[in-house]
Amino acid sequence: MEAGRVRVTSMLEWAVAAFLILAALAIGSIVTREFRTVAAATRIISDEVPAPLLPPAGVPPRAVSVPVLILPSGEDVRVGESLTQIAARLGREAEVGTESVERAPNGERVTRFYEQGGTRFVLVFEPFERDAEPRVAAIYLQ
């Protein structure tokens, strides 16, 4: 009787040990996967309008196109914002130089040059639909 009890206890100990080893491996796998997975730092908007392929007239040749510009004052400018939003946020005092106007498929493409907090940048406004308000189509950082 004692031999049967020892066998059952021994088998139970091995089963518990095997279960604990499998549980430790599973938890380790989950922890490793969480460390290797990268979460997006900013929300990605899939319906953004891409920047024009060729930079408009007046944009410096070494300017870099960016989808979002965060200014030193903490304000940001994003592709897709309307001209009235940008004008209200930045004002006319931030504009430098003369704007250029070109013909675009849905209206006029306006290129304006800005400087704020030592940051020089170019905003390209154009309507995305016929008779619509112009929106930021591209942001170029000088």
Phi, psi and omega in degrees: 000317180296324181293322178293322179294320179296318179297315180294316180296318179296316179295320179296320178296318178295320179295317178296318179297316179297317178299316180295322177295315178296320179296319179296320178295319180296315179295318177299321178296316179296316180297317179297318179297321180294324179288330183272346180276135180256126176264145180293132179282329177233155180290136179260127181259118185278344182260020177292147177275127182291153179292152178300148182293315179260133179295145179293168179300141177095343180283128180303147185296335182261011179291147183249131178279132179229149179278333181221137177237120177258120184275161180301334180284354180098348178284158176229155178235130183235149174298133180105348179287150183280161180298321180292324177296315181293317180297321180290323183282315185266327181077170181285336183292342179277344181285138175229148179074188181254147179277153176245146183237131178231162176277133178236167182302325183251011181151216181261139174260120182251128178249120181240145181253135184230156170216126179213125179061032180084359179260122177259131181210163182237133176246133178251120180252135172203151178286139180274343177224163178296138178059028177256163178290139178298142179233164179292116179264334181203150176235125179243128179259128183272000000 
